Amino acid sequence: MPHSFGTRARTRHMFAKKFRQHGPVKLSQYLMAIKVGDYVDIFADPSIHKGMPHKHYHGRTGIVFNVTKSAVGVRVNKPVNGRIIEKRIHVRIEHVRKSNCQKEILARKVANEAAKAEAAKTGVQVNLKRTPKLPKDGYFLAAAGETGEITTIQPLPFSDLV
């Protein structure tokens, strides 16, 4: 029997609420302040069927380009045949979360501005570039034993006791 190709086909786990997370949508979800230009994660709430995004956009991050009374317009990149197309979709507010993807970048920007201001005051040159985690410094181990003698351990020769 051929399988179906509907809009919600093969979404058994994707559009299912987590264990002990069932129930109505919290009021804070509706009162969430979203502005044009904000980064949002599209995360479909299976209990609200209205304004639900297509399964392809579930879990994607996009930028808000329009805000209406009950929905937001989001620009999302979609790979199609080796190229990336920017799609503009409208999704109800229940299916959207504020994204944390910019949090680290904005925190680093604030820290860099503070470091630049401090460097301008003191006259010391400061490096604002990120550096990868460097290898640990080398060190010498203290010699084993009280006398510092090195002990060589040899395996016992095999003996068949049967």
C-alpha positions as CSV (number, residue, x, y, z in Angstrom):
1,M,0.0,0.0,0.0
2,P,1.6,3.4,-1.0
3,H,2.3,5.8,1.8
4,S,0.7,9.2,2.0
5,F,2.2,12.5,1.0
6,G,0.1,14.9,3.0
7,T,1.3,18.1,4.8
8,R,1.7,16.3,8.1
9,A,3.0,13.0,6.7
10,R,5.8,11.4,8.7
11,T,5.5,13.8,11.6
12,R,4.5,11.3,14.3
13,H,7.3,12.4,16.7
14,M,7.9,15.9,15.4
15,F,4.3,17.1,16.0
16,A,3.9,15.3,19.4
17,K,4.2,17.0,22.8
18,K,6.8,15.8,25.2
19,F,6.0,13.7,28.2
20,R,4.2,15.8,30.9
21,Q,4.2,18.9,28.6
22,H,0.6,18.5,27.4
23,G,-2.1,21.1,28.1
24,P,-3.0,24.6,27.0
25,V,-0.5,27.1,25.7
26,K,0.9,29.4,28.4
27,L,-0.2,33.0,28.4
28,S,3.4,34.3,28.2
29,Q,3.6,32.7,24.8
30,Y,0.9,35.1,23.5
31,L,2.4,38.1,25.4
32,M,5.9,37.5,24.0
33,A,7.3,40.8,22.7
34,I,8.6,40.3,19.1
35,K,9.9,43.1,16.9
36,V,10.8,43.2,13.2
37,G,14.4,42.1,12.9
38,D,14.4,39.6,15.8
39,Y,15.7,36.1,15.4
40,V,13.1,33.4,16.1
41,D,13.0,29.6,16.1
42,I,10.0,28.1,14.4
43,F,8.8,25.3,16.6
44,A,5.3,24.0,15.8
45,D,3.0,23.5,18.7
46,P,0.9,20.4,17.8
47,S,-2.1,21.4,20.0
48,I,-2.7,24.5,17.8
49,H,-3.6,23.6,14.3
50,K,-4.3,27.2,13.0
51,G,-1.3,28.9,11.5
52,M,1.0,25.9,11.9
53,P,4.1,26.0,9.6
54,H,4.9,23.2,7.2
55,K,7.0,20.4,8.7
56,H,10.1,21.5,6.8
57,Y,10.3,24.7,8.8
58,H,10.0,23.0,12.2
59,G,13.2,23.7,14.1
60,R,14.5,26.4,11.7
61,T,15.7,29.8,12.7
62,G,14.6,32.9,10.8
63,I,14.3,36.7,11.0
64,V,11.0,38.5,11.6
65,F,10.0,40.8,8.8
66,N,6.3,41.4,9.7
67,V,4.2,41.4,12.9
68,T,0.4,41.2,12.9
69,K,-2.0,40.9,15.8
70,S,-1.8,37.1,16.0
71,A,1.1,36.1,13.7
72,V,4.6,37.0,12.6
73,G,6.2,36.9,9.2
74,V,9.5,35.1,9.2
75,R,12.3,34.9,6.6
76,V,13.8,31.4,6.5
77,N,16.5,30.0,4.3
78,K,15.5,26.8,2.5
79,P,17.9,24.6,0.5
80,V,16.4,23.6,-2.9
81,N,18.4,21.6,-5.4
82,G,21.8,22.9,-4.3
83,R,20.8,26.5,-3.9
84,I,19.4,28.4,-0.9
85,I,16.1,30.2,-1.4
86,E,14.9,32.8,1.1
87,K,11.3,31.9,2.0
88,R,8.9,34.3,3.6
89,I,6.2,32.6,5.7
90,H,3.6,33.8,8.2
91,V,3.3,31.7,11.4
92,R,1.0,32.2,14.4
93,I,2.7,33.3,17.5
94,E,2.2,30.0,19.3
95,H,4.6,28.3,16.9
96,V,7.5,30.7,17.4
97,R,10.1,31.1,20.1
98,K,12.7,33.8,20.7
99,S,16.1,32.5,19.5
100,N,19.2,32.4,21.5
101,C,21.5,32.2,18.5
102,Q,22.6,35.9,18.8
103,K,23.0,35.9,22.6
104,E,26.7,34.9,22.6
105,I,27.5,37.4,19.8
106,L,25.8,40.3,21.5
107,A,27.5,39.5,24.9
108,R,30.9,39.4,23.1
109,K,30.1,42.7,21.4
110,V,29.4,44.4,24.8
111,A,32.5,42.9,26.3
112,N,34.6,44.1,23.3
113,E,33.2,47.6,23.6
114,A,34.1,47.7,27.3
115,A,37.6,46.4,26.6
116,K,38.1,49.0,23.9
117,A,37.0,51.8,26.2
118,E,39.3,50.5,29.0
119,A,42.2,50.3,26.4
120,A,41.5,53.9,25.3
121,K,41.7,55.1,28.9
122,T,44.9,53.2,29.8
123,G,46.6,53.3,26.4
124,V,47.3,49.6,26.4
125,Q,46.7,47.7,23.2
126,V,44.1,45.0,23.6
127,N,43.4,41.9,21.3
128,L,39.7,41.5,20.7
129,K,39.9,38.4,18.4
130,R,38.7,35.1,19.5
131,T,41.4,32.4,19.9
132,P,40.9,28.7,19.8
133,K,41.6,26.7,22.9
134,L,45.4,26.3,23.1
135,P,47.2,23.1,24.0
136,K,48.1,22.6,27.7
137,D,51.6,23.7,28.8
138,G,54.2,20.9,29.2
139,Y,55.5,19.9,32.6
140,F,57.8,17.3,34.2
141,L,56.5,14.7,36.6
142,A,58.2,14.2,39.9
143,A,60.3,11.0,40.1
144,A,58.4,8.0,41.5
145,G,59.3,6.5,44.9
146,E,61.1,8.0,47.9
147,T,64.6,7.6,46.4
148,G,63.6,8.7,42.9
149,E,64.7,5.3,41.4
150,I,62.9,4.2,38.2
151,T,61.5,0.7,38.5
152,T,61.2,-1.4,35.4
153,I,58.3,-3.8,35.5
154,Q,58.6,-7.1,33.5
155,P,55.8,-9.6,32.8
156,L,56.0,-13.0,34.5
157,P,57.0,-15.8,32.1
158,F,54.1,-18.1,31.2
159,S,54.1,-21.4,33.2
160,D,51.6,-24.2,32.5
161,L,50.8,-25.6,35.9
162,V,48.4,-28.3,34.6
